[in-house]
């Protein structure tokens, strides 16, 4: 199991469009992946779960992955977040 803290950079946070990109990317990996904000943890492959966290610009979240490609999953998702989801 591996984890990494990332800070949301895009102006609108993880609203519907960037959350969709995030979930699509998460689903390309075999590992189980979670997003954790404060005391809540949700499945990173679930749109409703990710949206329910209410993640906005400047928030730091923790990405957690467990599986064969966990490092690649965290690297790919962190890169997507760091580039602002192309917005």
C-alpha positions as CSV (number, residue, x, y, z in Angstrom):
1,X,0.0,0.0,0.0
2,X,1.3,3.4,-1.0
3,X,0.0,6.9,-0.4
4,X,0.8,10.4,-1.5
5,X,-0.5,13.9,-0.6
6,X,-1.4,16.2,-3.4
7,X,-2.8,19.7,-3.5
8,X,-5.6,20.6,-5.9
9,X,-4.4,23.3,-8.3
10,X,-7.2,24.0,-10.7
11,X,-9.6,26.9,-10.0
12,X,-12.8,24.9,-9.5
13,X,-11.5,21.9,-7.7
14,X,-12.9,18.5,-8.4
15,X,-16.2,19.4,-9.8
16,X,-18.0,17.1,-12.3
17,X,-15.7,17.5,-15.4
18,X,-12.3,17.1,-13.7
19,X,-13.7,14.4,-11.4
20,X,-14.8,12.5,-14.5
21,X,-11.2,12.8,-15.9
22,X,-9.9,11.7,-12.5
23,X,-12.1,8.6,-12.3
24,X,-11.4,7.6,-15.9
25,X,-7.7,7.7,-15.2
26,X,-8.1,5.8,-11.9
27,X,-10.0,3.1,-13.8
28,X,-7.1,2.5,-16.1
29,X,-5.2,0.9,-13.1
30,X,-5.7,-2.5,-11.6
31,X,-4.9,-1.3,-8.0
32,X,-7.6,-0.4,-5.5
33,X,-7.4,3.4,-5.2
34,X,-8.9,5.7,-2.6
35,X,-9.1,9.4,-2.0
36,X,-8.9,10.6,1.6
37,X,-9.9,14.1,2.8
38,X,-9.6,14.7,6.5
39,X,-11.4,11.7,8.1
40,X,-13.3,10.5,5.0
41,X,-12.1,8.0,2.5
42,X,-13.8,7.1,-0.8
43,X,-13.2,4.9,-3.7
44,X,-11.3,6.9,-6.4
45,X,-13.1,5.0,-9.1
46,X,-16.5,6.2,-7.9
47,X,-17.8,9.5,-9.3
48,X,-20.3,10.0,-6.5
49,X,-17.7,9.2,-3.9
50,X,-15.2,11.7,-5.2
51,X,-17.8,14.4,-5.7
52,X,-19.1,13.8,-2.2
53,X,-15.8,15.0,-0.7
54,X,-16.4,18.6,-2.0
55,X,-12.8,19.1,-3.0
56,X,-11.9,22.7,-3.9
57,X,-8.8,24.6,-5.0
58,X,-6.0,24.6,-2.5
59,X,-7.2,21.5,-0.6
60,X,-4.7,18.8,0.1
61,X,-5.9,15.3,-0.3
62,X,-4.3,11.9,0.1
63,X,-4.3,9.3,-2.7
64,X,-3.9,5.7,-1.5
65,X,-3.3,2.8,-3.8
66,X,-2.9,-0.9,-3.1
67,X,-2.0,-3.4,-5.9
68,X,0.4,-4.4,-8.6
69,X,0.5,-1.0,-10.3
70,X,0.1,1.2,-7.2
71,X,3.1,3.4,-7.8
72,X,2.1,4.0,-11.5
73,X,-1.4,4.8,-10.3
74,X,-0.3,7.4,-7.8
75,X,2.2,8.9,-10.3
76,X,-0.5,9.1,-13.0
77,X,-3.2,10.6,-10.8
78,X,-0.8,13.1,-9.2
79,X,0.4,14.2,-12.6
80,X,-3.3,14.7,-13.7
81,X,-3.9,16.8,-10.6
82,X,-0.7,18.8,-10.9
83,X,-1.5,19.8,-14.5
84,X,-4.9,21.1,-13.5
85,X,-6.9,18.5,-15.4
86,X,-6.2,20.5,-18.6
87,X,-8.4,23.4,-17.5
